[in-house]
Amino acid sequence: MVKPDQLTRRTAQLGSGQLFGCLAKSERGSIAIISAVSLPFLLGFGALAVDTSLWVRAKNGVQGAADAAANSVGASAVSGNSAAHKVTEAHGVSAANGYQNGVNGVVVTLNHPPASGAYAGNALAYEVIVSAPQQLYLASVFPGLTAPIVSGRAVVLTTTSAACILALSTASPPNGTVPVNGNAPLNALNCDVDADSPSANSINTSGGGSISTSNIRTVGGITGSNITVTGAERPNGPYIADPYAGTRSIPPIPPFQPNNQNKWSGNVQNPSGVIAFNGNVQVQGNVTLAPGVYIISDGGLSMSGNNASLSGNGVTIILTSPTPSTDAGNINITGGSINLTAPTTGSTRGIVFWADARLPEENDNFAGGNASRIVGAVYLPSHDLKYAGNSGNVSPCMQLIANQVMITGTTTTNHNCANVAIEDPSISWTLVE
């Protein structure tokens, strides 16, 4: 038997290699050494795992904020709000979800159309990106390690109504806001007839007319007979927002032309691109308008007589006023023919006739000859439109949007509008990315 003092002397006589060899033969000694060597690494990876879990949680958070913000932007688009309002919605909803733009490095970006992904460049889509820099906590023990920036991205796609007719009034007149009267057929080809009136007779043919269209959408009811739809009738539906509010702007009124220029005849020049007339303007004979914007302030536009005509490409005619509440001007076309095409660029793109939304409610009459042809929108949000038809020369793309739209003669509209730059109202949205 080896005594303790003998073991001590024997150990002291062993070399270092022999000593480690002896320790290596002891399980307890091996585990102690391995634990001592690996403990810093285990602690480091544990710290990294904790920080990573926090980053994953933050990633889920920014994604949730992006999803919520995109949905809010979609609702804002359907409500017809401005681009600035949509940005405010995106920032506000993201902040409500814990990620406020500009605070702690958070950046909330709204892209319309999206800048990336399957819907890049799609004007009906909106992209929200929320990014937030992260911090190092326990993982700071690793020299040179930097925390990531986590981001969430969401895309919402709006669905539009291919509206050939939209009455914006939310009033409830007895005869509705889209009455089709006097045995007049309304043929809305490849497009919809919409109205925001809650009236039980919002869209009706009780006056002896007929409607043939893709879909009918209204806040109120649909009444009368002789109504044919290839899609669906959708009464008691949601409000449909004005598609041009916030997306187009009336140019500033330049100095007025001399009063003797208020009678249009022959070729009317527009060298600056925007020209203004004070008071009533009358079309006399055959008139051709040069491309541009024609502003009529505190007055209206009239044309009568079978021999009169008004034509032009890239033309917008606007009724407005520096004091709109006192402007009783209207559009009164009771004869002749119209052949006008809207501009495809600029702040009035897609619009041929425009009555400023701030004007009082007035009646505009379109009863030109069968040769009339309007390519673009007749946009009269403050006026009631009485439209008596264009059966002779059907436009590939004509949109009638007014406070009320009353059809009193054979009317055919179409919606082949790919190159016309009109706006269609958004009616729903879906989160797609």
C-alpha positions, 0 to 999 in steps of 0.5 A: 500500500502506497502511503500519502507522503510517498504519493506526494513525492512520486507526483513531484517526480513526474514530468509534465507530460506524465502528469497530464497523461495521468490526469487524462486517465481520470474522467473527473479531470478531463471534464473539469479541463474541457468545461474550463476551456469551453465555458467562455464559448458556451457563454458567448453562444448563449448570449448570441442566442438570447440576442438573436431571439430578441432580433427575431422578435423585433423582425416579427414586430416590424413585419406586423407594423408594415402589414397594419400600415399597408392595410391602413393605406389601402383603406385610405386609397379606397376612401379617396384620400390624398397621397400626403394623407396616405403617408400620414396613415402609414406613419401613424399606424406604424407608430401605434404598433411600436415603430415611430418614423424617425425615432430610434433610427426607425424608418417608415417608407411608403412607395406608390407604386412599389419599388420592388417585388411582383407588383413593382410599378403597379399603380394600383399597389402600395408598398410599406417598408418599416426598418429598425436598427437593433442593439447588442446586449449579451452578445457584445462579448464578441469583438467586432460583432454589429447588430442587424437592421431588421425590416418588414415589407408589405404590399397592398393591392387595390381593386377598382371599379371600371366606372363609366358613370359615377354620381358623387352626391350623397343626397337622397333626391326622390328620383335618385342621382342616376335616373335614366329617363325618357325611353333613353337607353344607357349602354355602358360597355365593359364598365360600371354604373355607380352612385353614392346616394343612399336613396332607395331609387339611387340608380333607376330606370323608372322614367322609361329608360334602360341600362345595360352594363357590367356592374351596378354599385350604389350605396342605396337602391336600384329600381325600375325595369330593363336593367341588364348586367353581365356582372352583378347588381350591388345595392346597399354597398360601400361609399365609392370615393371620387377618384380625381380628388387629390390626384389632379389639380387645377393650375393657377389662373393666369392673366385673363385674355381680352374680353373680345376673345371670349367668342371662340372661332376658328383656331384658338391658340394656347402658346403658354399651355394654360389660358384663362377667360373671364366671364362667359365663353361662346363657341361660334362656328367650327372651333379647333383648340390647340393642346392645353388647359382652358380656364373659364373664370366666373362664367360658363361655356355655351354652344348651340346650332347644328353647324357649330363644332368644338374639337381638339387633342390634349385639351382640358376645359375648366370652370373655376373662380377666385371666389367660387361660391359666387360663380354660377357658370355652367356648360350648356351644349344644345347643338353642334358636335364635340370631338375632344381628347384629354391630355395624357400628362400633367395635372389635368390628365385624363379630364376633358371638362372639369367643374371645380368642386368648390363651385355651387351646384348647377346644371350642365347640359350636354345635348350635342349632335350624334357626331360628338365624341369625348375621349376622357372624363367629364368631371363635374363634382359640383354640378349636375350633368344632364347627358342626352347621348352620343349614339352616332360616334361612340368614344373608346373611353368616356367617363361621366362623373358628376354630382348627379348624372341624368341620362335623357337620350341614347348614351353609349360609353366605353372603357377602352382607356389604356392610353387615356390617363383617366382614374377609376375609383378604388373599391377594395384592397387586399394584402398581397405581399 
